[in-house]
Amino acid sequence: MAKRTSGTHHILPSSGGGWDVRRGGADRASGHFDTKREAIDRGREMSRNAGTEFKIHKRDGRIGQSDSHGNDPRTIKG
């Protein structure tokens, strides 16, 4: 699985079922949810408040979607 950094929030499948919201680099989840939709909604809110990158992982652990909330690493002008 990709290394998580503190400038990110991640939605990850939980080993016990359901989905976790984790700050990058954290060992413990910030929240646990039964559905991916609930985890995404809460994680997106946390990411917006913190101005971090938001990574939504698939069930297999790979990143399926990524959003930027104030910490956009792109250098493209426009």
Backbone as numpy.savetxt, mean C-alpha at the origin, in Angstrom:
# Nx Ny Nz CAx CAy CAz Cx Cy Cz
9.07 -11.00 -2.70 8.23 -9.82 -2.70 9.12 -8.58 -2.70
8.64 -7.50 -3.27 9.41 -6.27 -3.37 9.67 -5.68 -1.99
10.84 -5.04 -1.85 11.19 -4.39 -0.59 10.32 -3.15 -0.42
9.76 -2.99 0.77 8.91 -1.85 1.06 9.73 -0.76 1.73
9.46 0.49 1.38 10.16 1.61 2.00 9.18 2.46 2.78
9.69 3.31 3.67 8.83 4.08 4.56 8.01 5.15 3.84
8.37 5.50 2.62 7.60 6.48 1.86 6.46 5.86 1.10
6.01 4.68 1.56 4.94 3.97 0.86 3.94 3.38 1.85
2.77 3.11 1.34 1.76 2.28 2.02 1.42 1.15 1.07
1.24 -0.05 1.63 1.01 -1.24 0.82 -0.27 -1.95 1.27
-0.98 -2.50 0.29 -2.09 -3.42 0.54 -1.54 -4.80 0.20
-1.50 -5.67 1.21 -0.89 -6.99 1.06 -1.83 -8.09 1.52
-1.79 -9.24 0.86 -2.58 -10.37 1.35 -2.02 -10.82 2.70
-2.91 -11.11 3.62 -2.50 -11.57 4.95 -2.35 -13.09 4.94
-1.37 -13.59 5.66 -1.14 -15.04 5.70 -2.31 -15.77 6.35
-3.05 -15.09 7.22 -4.19 -15.71 7.88 -5.52 -15.46 7.17
-5.45 -14.91 5.96 -6.67 -14.57 5.21 -6.94 -13.08 5.33
-7.65 -12.55 4.39 -7.94 -11.12 4.38 -6.78 -10.32 3.83
-6.79 -9.01 4.12 -5.81 -8.08 3.55 -5.30 -7.14 4.64
-4.01 -6.80 4.55 -3.38 -5.89 5.50 -3.00 -4.59 4.82
-3.04 -3.50 5.59 -2.48 -2.22 5.19 -1.19 -2.06 5.99
-0.08 -1.83 5.29 1.22 -1.69 5.96 1.96 -0.48 5.45
2.60 0.22 6.36 3.53 1.28 5.98 4.80 0.60 5.52
5.43 1.10 4.50 6.65 0.51 3.98 7.71 0.37 5.06
8.33 -0.80 5.15 9.37 -1.07 6.13 8.86 -1.54 7.48
7.55 -1.48 7.69 6.97 -1.89 8.98 6.83 -3.40 9.05
7.01 -3.93 10.25 6.84 -5.37 10.47 5.40 -5.73 10.76
4.66 -4.78 11.33 3.26 -5.04 11.69 2.32 -4.25 10.80
1.14 -4.79 10.61 0.13 -4.12 9.80 -0.48 -2.95 10.56
-0.82 -1.90 9.82 -1.54 -0.76 10.39 -3.02 -1.06 10.51
-3.49 -2.00 9.70 -4.89 -2.41 9.73 -5.08 -3.73 9.01
-6.08 -4.48 9.44 -6.41 -5.75 8.81 -7.89 -5.71 8.41
-8.19 -6.19 7.20 -9.54 -6.12 6.67 -9.92 -7.44 6.02
-11.19 -7.76 6.06 -11.68 -8.99 5.46 -11.66 -8.95 3.94
-11.92 -7.76 3.38 -11.96 -7.64 1.93 -10.87 -6.71 1.42
-10.46 -6.94 0.20 -9.45 -6.10 -0.43 -9.98 -4.68 -0.60
-11.25 -4.54 -0.94 -11.85 -3.22 -1.14 -11.77 -2.38 0.13
-12.07 -2.97 1.29 -11.97 -2.24 2.57 -10.53 -1.81 2.83
-9.59 -2.70 2.56 -8.18 -2.39 2.77 -7.72 -1.27 1.84
-8.15 -1.32 0.59 -7.77 -0.28 -0.37 -8.32 1.07 0.05
-9.59 1.11 0.45 -10.20 2.38 0.86 -9.45 3.00 2.04
-9.14 2.20 3.05 -8.43 2.71 4.23 -6.99 3.04 3.89
-6.33 2.17 3.14 -4.94 2.42 2.77 -4.78 3.67 1.93
-5.70 3.90 1.01 -5.64 5.11 0.16 -5.80 6.36 1.03
-6.70 6.31 1.99 -6.89 7.44 2.91 -5.60 7.70 3.70
-4.98 6.65 4.21 -3.74 6.79 4.98 -2.62 7.34 4.09
-2.53 6.86 2.86 -1.50 7.31 1.94 -1.68 8.78 1.58
-2.91 9.19 1.34 -3.17 10.60 1.03 -2.79 11.49 2.20
-3.15 11.08 3.40 -2.83 11.88 4.60 -1.33 11.99 4.83
-0.59 10.94 4.51 0.85 10.92 4.73 1.65 11.40 3.52
0.98 11.54 2.36 1.67 11.96 1.14 2.66 10.92 0.64
2.26 9.64 0.67 3.16 8.55 0.28 2.72 7.90 -1.03
3.59 7.05 -1.57 3.23 6.18 -2.68 2.29 5.11 -2.14
1.38 4.64 -2.97 0.39 3.65 -2.57 0.48 2.45 -3.50
0.82 1.29 -2.96 1.03 0.08 -3.74 -0.01 -0.96 -3.37
-0.75 -1.41 -4.37 -1.77 -2.44 -4.16 -1.25 -3.74 -4.75
-1.05 -4.73 -3.89 -0.49 -6.01 -4.30 -1.60 -6.98 -4.69
-1.24 -7.91 -5.56 -2.14 -9.00 -5.94 -2.05 -10.10 -4.90
-2.90 -11.09 -5.01 -2.90 -12.22 -4.07 -1.54 -12.93 -4.05
-0.82 -12.94 -5.19 0.48 -13.60 -5.25 1.63 -12.73 -4.71
1.32 -11.51 -4.27 2.32 -10.63 -3.68 2.92 -9.61 -4.63
2.72 -9.79 -5.95 3.24 -8.83 -6.92 2.41 -7.56 -6.89
3.04 -6.42 -7.20 2.32 -5.15 -7.25 1.43 -5.14 -8.49
0.15 -4.86 -8.27 -0.80 -4.82 -9.36 -1.17 -3.41 -9.77
-1.07 -2.47 -8.82 -1.45 -1.09 -9.09 -0.65 -0.19 -8.16
-0.35 1.01 -8.63 0.42 1.95 -7.84 -0.12 3.36 -8.05
-0.26 4.11 -6.96 -0.72 5.50 -7.03 0.26 6.38 -6.26
0.34 7.63 -6.66 1.19 8.59 -5.96 0.31 9.63 -5.29
0.56 9.85 -4.00 -0.19 10.86 -3.24 0.76 11.88 -2.64
1.32 12.73 -3.50 2.17 13.80 -3.01 3.64 13.48 -2.99
4.04 12.27 -3.30 5.45 11.90 -3.31 5.76 11.29 -4.66
5.49 12.02 -5.70 5.63 11.51 -7.06 7.10 11.48 -7.48
7.68 10.30 -7.69 9.09 10.22 -8.05 9.39 10.53 -9.52
8.37 10.73 -10.33 8.58 10.99 -11.76 9.29 12.32 -11.96
10.15 12.37 -12.95 10.87 13.61 -13.28 10.39 14.17 -14.61
9.32 13.64 -15.14 8.78 14.10 -16.43 8.04 15.42 -16.21
8.37 16.41 -17.03 7.69 17.70 -16.90 6.39 17.66 -17.70
5.41 18.40 -17.20 4.17 18.48 -17.94 3.03 18.20 -17.15
